[in-house]
Amino acid sequence: MTDSPTDIDVDGAGRQVGPERLNLAREAIIAALQRFSHWAFDGGGLRRATVVIVVHRRGKELGIWIIERASGLRHAPGQYALPGGQSEPGEDVIATGLRELEEETGIVLGHQDVLGRLDDYVTRSDHLISTIVCWAESHPTIRPNPGEVARAYFVPLADLLVTPRFPRDPQTGLALIEFPLLGVIIHAATGALLYQFAEVVLRGRHTRVAAIVEPRIET
């Protein structure tokens, strides 16, 4: 693990949020992602999906959006997640993420708003999840799609600087993750991706999460 301190003033970002400070924060995120060489997999035999971490200002804070999935969904109802979903035929990673972001939250961004990527992550259900980090200027209008999103939460960047727990899967001995946020515990995959974002972008560490597994769901 390599530490390279970032220039993102997480705790002080809300004191004076002017254009210059926002530009410095944006450039610091880009620099942190450029220093990090993300792992990308070809996805052979896996179902591709993309999730999006959207960084922007709300009031006097910089933060990201977390969604609570609608209770009527077939897959992972009620879970806390990042906006995103499965790829459609012919889509690349970025196109999938931007489309799903708009469909779920109403936030419209373009390729120019993509700052970089984190590692691809393979789930127990054979999904290959790619993560893109985007920047939204000022106050994007968010309109959660009620068919997919029960609620959307703005999470200040400082709230991501928590210390997760890493218990072991009792059957395999592999690491799980318990990421405390919004008064709940978020597990992999979302917990692992939030942890990597905090490590890479906010702490300047080249931390991998591929070895962190999802908890088994008893059926």
Salt bridges, closest charged atoms under 4 A:
ASP3 OD1 - ARG205 NE 3.72
ASP9 OD2 - ARG21 NH1 3.20
GLU27 OE2 - ARG26 NH1 3.46
GLU88 OE2 - ARG99 NH1 3.62
GLU91 OE2 - ARG99 NE 2.57
GLU100 OE2 - ARG99 NH1 3.08
GLU103 OE2 - ARG99 NH1 3.29
ASP119 OD1 - ARG208 NH1 2.75
ASP120 OD2 - ARG48 NH2 3.60
ASP120 OD1 - ARG117 NH2 3.08
ASP169 OD2 - ARG124 NH2 2.70
ASP169 OD2 - ARG216 NE 3.52
GLU178 OE1 - ARG165 NH1 2.40
GLU199 OE2 - ARG203 NH1 2.99
GLU199 OE2 - ARG205 NH1 3.27
